[in-house]
């Protein structure tokens, strides 16, 4: 069994320090094997914001897979936005273009969907699609295969109002199917949700989507609280616990479980 904490949209610079401390305390108690951060570590890609995000990551004490979001690209500094869009991200957070964590039970690949030419939405390049296929092709069979992005590639089919997806989501999902990916992790919309997305790739591969809310930002939406996801992987079953602040800790507020079958993902 593996336990993964899925955080997103930290937005340091518009964060709540009380919530940050509660999150760190809760992650220490949960003791995940891996923490995945699916983008928007900062509010405006400023040095002080990245330094705060770096200090947060350093306190986790476990392996991480981190990808940038659109807020991690400078908005008002036009020269930096187009010449060095991820310069500060690479300096403070990670210089890896394709962060990858793998062990005997799980492999998690991170993919950057943030772009200089769009202020909010993102895109997957054709080169990235080929890398998805190549990266997972090099891994041994068996075990969970997970792709983490900031912008979602698909919406959970039972999520109600669909999420706006990343540019070139269709061909990117074909690469996901070819690579045998089981699970897509994303953020961006500040709404926690999960569900089967197999229909988006015409049942070529059973794919589950898990969206994270904003972990620490004061910019919550639609009265949804700050939250993070705690994922527990075991054989063909995935348990998902959404945790939200309650006092000095995060506590479970919603739970879901899915089982992988020949026909896709079914609630368990």
Secondary structure, 3 states (H helix, E strand, C coil): CEEEEEECCCCECCECHHHHHHHHHHHHHHCCCEEEEECCCECCCCHHHHHHHHHHHHCCCCEEEEECCHHHCCCCCHHHHHHCCCHHHHHHCCCCCCCEEECCCEEEEECCCCCCCCCCCCECCHHHHHHHHHHHHCCCCCCEEEEECCCCCCCCCCCCCCCCCCECHHHHHHHHHHCCCCEEEECCCCCCEEEECHHHHCCCCCCEEEECCCCCECCCCCCCCCCEEEEEEECCEEEEEEEEEECCEEEEEEEEEEEEECCEEEEC
